[in-house]
Amino acid sequence: MFISQYVYFGLSSLTMPAAEMTAVLGIEPDEIKVRGSRFTEPKVVPVLHRWKIVCREPGLRVDEQVARVVARLEPHVDAIAALAQRLDAEDRQGPSAVLEVVRKFNDEDGQDRLASAPPEIIGGHDLLGWHLEREVLAFLHATGAALDVDEYDYTPDPTDE
């Protein structure tokens, strides 16, 4: 089974653009989204501004990806926490800070190792299991961030053939 996965820490706002979040934090994001309309045609336009620090490095477990993201942000935890509290108070749409885990199973376009093979065969470790260290939990607590895990199974439906 092929698995691909990535992790990001994001700040979202109805009113504050990602460029302003960058100015407040002094940290350049890896990715941004610009708030638009709720229309889905001809393509989906985000309903929130979003500022993101991302790890898409293949072959790492989720906890390793999370650790890389948090290590980059840890020196700025106070500024991130203050901004997240400000955004929560201004927008009231829910937690503005989120640690997002996205996993795709049986993804034929996945670049990661075969997750079901023994580590000695693939020369590494199994990608299915993961955990969060205390330092990560402390970071999430300090910033008021939610943890959101999205998992998708891309196994072809045999009735579609």
C-alpha positions as CSV (number, residue, x, y, z in Angstrom):
1,M,0.0,0.0,0.0
2,F,1.4,3.4,-1.0
3,I,0.9,6.2,1.4
4,S,1.5,9.9,1.0
5,Q,1.2,12.4,3.7
6,Y,2.0,15.9,4.7
7,V,1.6,18.2,7.7
8,Y,1.1,21.9,8.2
9,F,0.6,24.4,10.9
10,G,-1.8,27.1,9.8
11,L,-3.4,30.3,11.0
12,S,-6.7,31.3,9.4
13,S,-8.7,34.5,9.4
14,L,-11.8,36.0,7.8
15,T,-10.3,39.4,7.9
16,M,-6.5,39.4,8.2
17,P,-4.7,38.5,5.0
18,A,-1.7,36.2,5.2
19,A,0.6,39.1,4.3
20,E,-0.4,40.9,7.4
21,M,0.0,37.7,9.5
22,T,3.6,37.5,8.0
23,A,4.3,41.1,9.0
24,V,3.0,40.5,12.6
25,L,5.0,37.2,13.1
26,G,8.1,38.1,11.1
27,I,8.0,34.5,9.6
28,E,7.6,33.9,5.9
29,P,5.0,31.2,5.3
30,D,5.6,28.2,2.9
31,E,2.1,28.6,1.5
32,I,-0.8,31.0,1.7
33,K,-4.5,31.1,0.7
34,V,-6.3,34.2,-0.1
35,R,-9.9,34.6,1.0
36,G,-12.4,34.8,-1.9
37,S,-16.0,33.9,-2.4
38,R,-17.8,30.8,-1.5
39,F,-18.5,29.9,-5.1
40,T,-17.3,26.5,-6.3
41,E,-17.5,27.2,-10.1
42,P,-15.3,27.3,-12.1
43,K,-13.0,26.4,-9.2
44,V,-13.1,26.4,-5.4
45,V,-12.0,29.7,-3.8
46,P,-11.0,29.6,-0.1
47,V,-13.4,31.2,2.4
48,L,-10.6,32.1,4.7
49,H,-7.1,33.7,4.5
50,R,-4.6,31.1,5.5
51,W,-0.9,31.3,6.5
52,K,0.9,27.9,6.5
53,I,4.2,26.3,7.4
54,V,4.4,22.9,5.7
55,C,6.4,19.7,5.6
56,R,5.8,17.5,2.6
57,E,9.0,15.5,2.8
58,P,8.3,12.0,1.6
59,G,9.5,9.0,3.6
60,L,8.9,10.5,7.0
61,R,6.4,9.4,9.6
62,V,3.7,12.0,10.5
63,D,5.4,12.6,13.9
64,E,8.7,13.4,12.1
65,Q,7.0,15.8,9.8
66,V,5.2,17.5,12.8
67,A,8.5,17.8,14.7
68,R,10.1,19.6,11.7
69,V,7.2,22.1,11.5
70,V,7.1,22.7,15.2
71,A,10.9,23.1,15.4
72,R,10.7,25.9,12.9
73,L,7.9,27.6,14.8
74,E,9.0,27.0,18.4
75,P,11.2,30.1,18.6
76,H,8.1,32.2,17.7
77,V,5.6,30.5,20.0
78,D,4.7,33.6,22.0
79,A,4.1,35.7,18.8
80,I,2.0,32.9,17.3
81,A,0.0,32.4,20.5
82,A,-0.7,36.2,20.7
83,L,-1.8,36.3,17.0
84,A,-3.9,33.2,17.3
85,Q,-5.7,34.7,20.4
86,R,-6.2,38.0,18.5
87,L,-7.7,36.1,15.4
88,D,-9.9,34.0,17.7
89,A,-11.3,37.1,19.3
90,E,-11.8,39.0,16.1
91,D,-13.2,36.3,13.9
92,R,-15.0,33.9,16.3
93,Q,-15.1,31.2,13.6
94,G,-13.4,28.7,15.9
95,P,-9.7,28.1,16.6
96,S,-7.7,30.1,14.1
97,A,-4.6,27.9,14.7
98,V,-4.5,24.3,13.5
99,L,-2.0,21.6,13.1
100,E,-3.3,19.7,10.0
101,V,-2.3,16.1,9.1
102,V,-3.3,14.9,5.6
103,R,-2.8,11.2,4.7
104,K,-3.7,9.4,1.5
105,F,-3.7,5.6,1.5
106,N,-3.4,3.6,-1.7
107,D,-2.4,6.8,-3.5
108,E,-0.8,5.6,-6.8
109,D,0.8,9.1,-7.1
110,G,2.3,8.8,-3.7
111,Q,6.0,9.2,-3.4
112,D,6.4,7.6,0.0
113,R,7.5,4.1,0.7
114,L,5.3,1.0,0.8
115,A,3.9,1.4,4.3
116,S,2.9,-2.3,4.7
117,A,6.4,-3.7,3.9
118,P,8.7,-4.7,6.8
119,P,11.3,-2.0,7.5
120,E,14.2,-4.3,6.6
121,I,12.8,-4.7,3.1
122,I,12.2,-1.0,2.4
123,G,15.3,0.2,4.3
124,G,13.3,2.4,6.7
125,H,10.4,2.4,9.0
126,D,6.7,1.9,8.7
127,L,4.8,5.1,7.9
128,L,1.5,4.0,9.4
129,G,2.1,4.6,13.1
130,W,2.8,8.0,14.6
131,H,2.5,9.9,18.0
132,L,2.9,13.4,19.3
133,E,5.7,14.2,21.7
134,R,5.1,16.3,24.8
135,E,6.9,19.3,23.2
136,V,4.4,19.2,20.3
137,L,1.5,19.0,22.7
138,A,2.9,21.9,24.7
139,F,3.2,23.9,21.5
140,L,-0.4,23.2,20.5
141,H,-1.5,24.1,24.0
142,A,0.5,27.3,24.0
143,T,-0.8,28.5,20.6
144,G,-4.4,27.3,21.3
145,A,-4.2,25.2,18.1
146,A,-6.6,22.4,17.2
147,L,-5.3,19.1,15.7
148,D,-7.1,18.0,12.6
149,V,-6.3,14.7,10.9
150,D,-7.7,14.0,7.4
151,E,-7.3,10.5,6.0
152,Y,-8.3,9.4,2.6
153,D,-8.5,5.9,1.1
154,Y,-7.8,5.9,-2.6
155,T,-8.4,2.2,-3.1
156,P,-10.2,1.7,-6.4
157,D,-13.8,0.6,-6.0
158,P,-14.1,-2.8,-7.7
159,T,-17.6,-2.0,-8.9
160,D,-16.2,0.9,-11.0
161,E,-14.4,-1.5,-13.3
